[in-house]
Amino acid sequence: YDEIIYTSPDGIRYDQHEANRLSTLENIVILCGHYKGIDYRIREHLITREISIGDYVLTGGELAAAIIADSVVRVVPGAIGDESSALTDSFQDNLLAPPVYTRPADFRGWKVPDVLLSGNFAEIARWQEQQAFERTERLRPDLLEDKR
């Protein structure tokens, strides 16, 4: 196997970069403990990577494994209809995604920004990039530490 992962609070903090890395591997095993974990000898001799999905405790590693599997499969080419979509998700470039608007363009007087209705794709892309940066700066400034 390319990687034998154990879901554990002791592991590296899981993020999109790790999901991207794992998506390039051919064979992954995710081992989940339940209650207090697994025999430590397995961790010492068979596990190649320990991953934590956050600083909280679950009753078992099954949900963590499902989260890891879902996030890895999402970036495997062909897994979702629009392959480029996964590349513009939050965290791919350490930015949150820009706001998403759907139809109708005016709902209860709440309007979609005019730039999104303009048809000017270059201007829309600039607006989305600006919004992503501003949202990240306001909501998750920790993600921008690498960009400063």
Buried (B, 14 or more C-beta within 10 A) or exposed (E): EEBBBBBBBEBEEBBBEBBBBBBEEEEBBBBBBEEEBBEEEBBEEBBEBBBBBEEEEBEEBBEBBBBBBEBBBBBEEEEEEEEEEBEBBBBBBBBBBBEEBEEEEEEEEEEBEEBBEEEEEEEBEEBBEEBBBEBBBEEBEEBEEEEE
